[in-house]
Amino acid sequence: MDILAKITETEVTTPGEIPLGFLFASIKNIGDSPVTVNSVSLAPGEAKGYPFVGKPYTAIPYDTKDSTLRMLYVL
């Protein structure tokens, strides 16, 4: 693991996951239809966060369906 944290900011339109070991994440559905993040539905315009809790998170899957997610996460 690197000594410095790496920030990733991206917009995605295909299913994937926030990688194993992230320290913080913020996700917003900026599309027009619901998406699924960690098996929970996220309506258009809705945001969700995973705050720093002192240890890394497991990978978080997401399915964009016909929408777009804007994400920021720290590894």
C-alpha positions in Angstrom: 0.0 0.0 0.0 1.3 3.5 -0.9 2.1 5.9 1.9 -0.1 8.6 0.3 -3.9 8.3 -0.3 -5.0 8.3 -3.9 -8.2 10.3 -4.8 -10.3 9.1 -7.8 -13.1 11.2 -9.2 -15.1 9.8 -12.0 -18.5 9.4 -13.8 -19.6 5.9 -14.7 -22.4 4.5 -16.9 -21.5 0.8 -16.6 -21.7 -1.6 -13.6 -18.7 -2.1 -11.5 -17.4 -1.7 -7.9 -15.6 0.7 -5.7 -12.3 -1.2 -5.0 -11.4 -3.1 -1.9 -9.5 -1.0 0.6 -11.1 2.4 0.0 -11.0 4.8 2.9 -13.8 7.2 2.0 -16.4 7.4 -0.8 -19.1 9.7 -2.0 -21.6 8.7 -4.7 -24.4 10.6 -6.5 -26.9 9.5 -9.1 -26.8 12.3 -11.7 -28.8 10.3 -14.2 -32.6 10.0 -14.9 -33.3 6.5 -13.5 -32.6 4.6 -10.3 -29.3 2.8 -9.7 -28.3 0.1 -7.2 -25.3 0.7 -4.8 -24.4 -2.1 -2.4 -27.8 -3.7 -3.1 -29.7 -0.5 -2.2 -31.7 1.6 -4.7 -30.5 5.2 -5.2 -33.0 7.5 -6.9 -32.1 10.2 -9.4 -30.5 13.1 -7.6 -29.9 11.1 -4.4 -26.4 10.8 -2.9 -24.7 8.3 -0.5 -21.5 8.4 1.4 -19.2 6.0 3.1 -17.2 8.1 5.7 -13.7 7.5 7.0 -14.1 5.0 9.9 -10.5 4.3 10.7 -10.1 1.1 8.6 -10.6 0.2 4.9 -13.9 -0.9 3.4 -14.6 -4.0 1.5 -15.5 -3.5 -2.2 -18.9 -1.9 -2.9 -20.7 -3.1 -6.0 -22.9 -0.7 -8.1 -25.2 -1.2 -11.1 -25.9 2.0 -13.1 -28.6 0.4 -15.2 -29.5 3.3 -17.6 -28.2 6.0 -15.4 -24.9 7.8 -14.5 -23.1 7.8 -11.2 -20.6 10.5 -10.1 -18.1 9.1 -7.6 -15.2 10.2 -5.5 -13.3 7.7 -3.5 -10.0 7.6 -1.6 -7.7 4.6 -1.7 
